[in-house]
Amino acid sequence: MADSAVPVGDDRIIAHLQFARAVASRSIDPRCRGADREDLIAWGLVGLVQAARRYRGDRGASFGAYAARRVRGQILDALRERDPLTRSARRAFRAAQRATED
């Protein structure tokens, strides 16, 4: 396939692969039990593909800014999906942990 035949979305994905990996690497946190670096990178790449498909340049945001939010969001969505606690239960748990640490 010639370069000129590559869809714009694919160009964006290829150009931002390292960016998605960097976001995923920064997302590694000791509290992310059960998720290793490869999982985070895979989820980040899913977010990057979603961003490339959904991006509309007429809304004022650059693709990089839009993709950053979607990549981080996809990683958080995947982590929450794997968490056995609801978000409110997780907040209460963390508050209880902080209270016992003080």
Secondary structure as the mmCIF struct_conf table of DSSP 4:
data_model
#
loop_
_struct_conf.conf_type_id
_struct_conf.id
_struct_conf.beg_label_comp_id
_struct_conf.beg_label_asym_id
_struct_conf.beg_label_seq_id
_struct_conf.end_label_comp_id
_struct_conf.end_label_asym_id
_struct_conf.end_label_seq_id
HELX_RH_3T_P HELX_RH_3T_P1 ASP A 3 ALA A 5
BEND BEND1 VAL A 6 VAL A 6
HELX_RH_AL_P HELX_RH_AL_P1 VAL A 8 ALA A 15
TURN_TY1_P TURN_TY1_P1 HIS A 16 HIS A 16
HELX_RH_AL_P HELX_RH_AL_P2 LEU A 17 ARG A 26
TURN_TY1_P TURN_TY1_P2 SER A 27 SER A 27
TURN_TY1_P TURN_TY1_P3 PRO A 30 ARG A 31
TURN_TY1_P TURN_TY1_P4 ARG A 33 GLY A 34
HELX_RH_AL_P HELX_RH_AL_P3 ARG A 37 ARG A 54
HELX_RH_3T_P HELX_RH_3T_P2 GLY A 57 ARG A 59
BEND BEND2 GLY A 60 GLY A 60
HELX_RH_AL_P HELX_RH_AL_P4 PHE A 63 ARG A 82
BEND BEND3 PRO A 84 LEU A 85
HELX_RH_AL_P HELX_RH_AL_P5 ARG A 87 GLU A 101
#
